[in-house]
Amino acid sequence: MNVDGLNVGTLVWLMTVLDVALTLPSTVRIAGLFEPKYQGQKMAFQQAVDRINKRYDILPHTTLVPEVREVDEDDSFHASKEFCHLMKGGIAAIFGPMSSISAAHVQSVCEVMEIPHVETRWDFREQSEFRSINLYPHYSALSKAYIDIIKQLGWTSCTILYEGNDGLIRLQELLRAPSESQLSITVRKIDTAFTRPDSKPDYRPILKEIKKRAESRIVIDCDYTKVQDILKQAQQINMMTQYYHYLLTTLDLDLVDLNDFRYGGTNITAFRLVDPSRPQVQAVLPAWKRRNLIPSMQSIQTETALMYDAVHLFAKALHSLSAASDVRTKSLSCSKAQPWAHGNSLLNYMKITDIDGLSGSVVYDNNGQRSNFQLDVTELGTGGLEKIGRWDPKKGVNITKDYNKVKQQVKHSLKNKTLIVTTVLEPPYAMAKEDPDGILQGNDRFEGYCIDLLENIANHLKFNYTIIPVADGQYGAQNKDGEWSGVVRELIDRKADLAVASLTITYLREQFIDFTKPYMNLGISILYKKPMKKNPELFSFLAPLSVEIWLYMIAAYLGVSFMLFILARFSPYEWYNPHPCNPESDVVENQFTLLNSLWFTIGSLMQQGSDIVPNATSTRVLSAVWYFFTLIIISSYTANLAAFLTVEKMNSPIENADDLSKQTAIPYGTSMGGSTENFFKTSKIQTYERMWNFMESATPSVFTATVPEGIERVKKEKYAFLVESTTNEYTTQRNCELMQVGGLLDSKGYGIGTPRDSPYRDLISNAILKLAEEQKLQILYNRWWKEKGGGGKCDTEDNKKTNANELGPKNVGGVFVVLAGGLGLAIIAALFEFIWKSRKYAKEEKAWGYKQKSLCSEITSELRLAVKCNGGSSRPSRKRRKEIEAEEMNNIETNGLTMMPLTGNYAPAGYPLPPSSKDQYS
Ligand code: ASP
C-alpha cells in the first residue's frame, strides 16, 4: 500500500530512526581494554565500531566512540585503574580484557557500577551470576561437542594431553564418559619442564610414552599457537602417520600452518566456530587481509570474530533500548557506589537480541549463556583443513563427507606406496627360498602361501611392499607387563604396515591391532606319531564278531538243538517204523536223539549238513529258521573277517585331548608366543585347564620356540604337539609317520594384521573377499598344501584303509529275533501235529477195543515221554504200548492190589513197563 509515494515499511523505519534520534545522545563512548597478545581483538573492536558508525539501520544518529586502552596481561591493578578513568568520562559498556585475573577485577567494578561487561573469552563461570555477557560458547555445550565427536569416530580409547587445568573443564564430559561407555581414557599433562636446545618445550618424552603404550588416538587441548610445535615433534618420532588420529580442542586450527602434515595421512580433526566461507566473514576478511590487520593466512581467530560480533550485539541492543527509554551515559567515579541507571536494561537487551555474526548466530538461552551455537567439524586433507560435517547441540555430529570419496582417496594414496610387511617364517605360509649362491634379493628371497597371497593383494591394490621377517619369530603374545611380542608388537609400534602370516584373529589382539577379514579357517589340533602296528593275534579270527554275539550264538545253538530234540520226540511224525516190511512192528524209532540233534544243528551251522533229515512240519520249521540264521550269521562273519584281515589294527595310546589330559606319560605342549598357548592359558574348560597346568609345570619345558621346532620334537621324541589344524594337515601330508589325533579343539581364522585405525584394512579385506570369490585362495591352498613339497605322498592305500569294527548285537541282533520267532512257530506246529495224530489214534484204539483217554492226558503223557532224560531212539509202537498197558492193568487186578502209576525217570507216566522189557524200550 502506498501513502504519498512511501510504503508502510519505510514509514515504520523512519519513525524508528526518528525515535532513536530523539532518545540517544549524538555520541556514546564504549571502552575496550586490550592486552598486547590480543591485538586482533583491538583491531576487530575498532573495525566493528567503524562499521556500525557507517550503518544507517543501527544507531543512525549516534556515533560510537571507541575508548581503547592497552593493559598488560594479568595486570589487574592497571586494568581497574584504566577502567575507573574511562568511567569518569561516561561509558555505555566495557569490552575485555582477556586475561582472567584482570577480567575478574573489571567485572567486580561493573557489578557495583552496573556497567555492562562484554567478554569474549572462554570462561567456566556461570555468566548469570555476574553483570556481564560472554560471546564465547558455553563450556558445557562445547564439552558435549567433544564427547559427541569421539562417539562419532568410534574411539574405544584415547589419551588426553592437556596444557592447563582449564582443559580438564573443557573436556569434562569426555572425562565422565568412561563410566557410561566402553571408552578408556588416559590423561596426561603436557609437561613443559623439558626443554630443547632452542629453549622451546620438548613434547617428545610425553609423545614417546603415548607411542609406547600403542595409543594412536590423542586429544590435544592447548593454545593454537603450540599446535604446530607439538605436531612437528610428533612427526620427528614418527607419530604423524596414517595410523594416528589427533583431535584438537582449539577452535582456531585454521590459523595453524598444517602444510607439513597434509600428505602424511595423519588424521587431524577439530571444531571451528568461525566458518571462513560464511558471507559475513567473507565480507570483512579480504579487506582486513588487504590492510594487513590480521596475521592469519586463512581465517579470523575466534576471539577476534567474537569481539567484532560483541560490538554489533551491543549496538543492536542499545538501538532497541533507546527506542524504549532515554539512554544517556553518566560520569561515574570508582570511589562512589553510584550505578548507571541503564546498565541492567542494556545488558538484558543484549541477552534477548540476536545477531548473525562472524561466529554464526549469536543467541542467548534463559540463563544468559551462549549454549545454542553450531560448529564446523574439520579434518586435515591433502588440500588443507576441510569441513567434513557440522555439530549442533540438539542433533550432535552430522558428518557430511563422502565416504566413497574417502575410500577412493585412500586407494589412490596406496597406489605405488611401499608398505612394510612383517611375517613369520613357517612352512608353508612363508619360507626362505633355497639360494645356495646367495643371488636372491629382497622379496624374491621368500615363498609360500602368505607370500603369494600378499602378491595377489598387492597386484589388486597396486602397492609395493618389502617383506621383513619378524626378528623373534613369534606371532605375538602379551607378557605379564602387558608387553607384546612378535608381529603384533611390530604392528603396535607401527614398524610394519601389514602382518601377512598365519596370524590368528583373537579378541585380545583385536584390542591392540586391526585384522582384515579371515582368509583361512582352522582350529587347534593334536599332532602325534602314528601308532605302532599291532601284531596279528592267534585268535584274531574271533574278532569279526563281538564277544556278546559269540555267547548268543552258543546259547542259540544249544537252545535250538535241545528244542529240536524235544519237538522231534513230541511230534508223532518223527517216530517211524524201523522195519517197513513189517507194518505190525512193536517198536518205533526217532532219529533225533540229543546227540543227533546237536550234530544236526552244528552241521548246518558249519554249512556242512548231516544225514539226519527232519520229517515233521515242526522240526522242519525249526530247521529252516536255523538254516536262515546260520546263513546270515556266517555271511556277516565272512564279510567282516575279510575286512579284519586287510586292516592292520593300530595301537593308539591317545584318541583325543581328553585322553591326553588324563595321562602324563606322553608330554605335550605348544609353541610359545602364539594364540595356541594363549588358548590354553585362558581356557575355562576343565580339560584344557588341566592341560595348561601340566604344560606349565612340566620339566623339561614342553613349549617350543617355534612351530617347526615343535614338529621336529614330535618326530624325534615321545611328544604330542598342539598345533593349528592347517599346519597339522600340511605336516601329516609330508611326514607319513605323523598324524592328527582327534578333532579340533576350537574354531578360528587367520587374518592379515594392520596397525590400529589403518586406512588400508578395509581395502585389503575387500581384496581378500574378491580373491576368495574368484577361488584364488583355494588355488593357493591346493598349490601349497597338495602340490608343492611332496603333498599327498602319504595318501597311499595303507593310509586310506578304514578301520573294521566287530559286529555286535546292533548289527546282527535281528537274526536272533527271527530264530526265536521260528522256535515259537515250530512249537505251535508240533502241537497241531500232536492233536491231529491223537484224534487219529483215538479212533484206532477204539477199534482195538481200548478205552479212550482225554486229549489233555495224552499230551501230558507224550510230553513226559519226550522230556525224559533217558530219551533213546526207539520205543514200543502205539499198539504195543496199549497192550502192555492192558497187561499191567490185568496184573494189578489179579494180585488184588491197586498200583499207583510210575512217574520216575525211567518209566513214562501211564505206560509202566514190565521189568523185563524196561531196558529194551526206555
Ligand atoms: N597362528 C598362531 C598365532 O597366530 C600360532 C599358534 O599356533 O600359536 O599365534
Residues whose N, C-alpha, C, O or C-beta is under 5 A from the ligand:
A	BS01	LIG	Y475 S502 L503 T504 S671 G673 G674 S675 T676 E677 E724
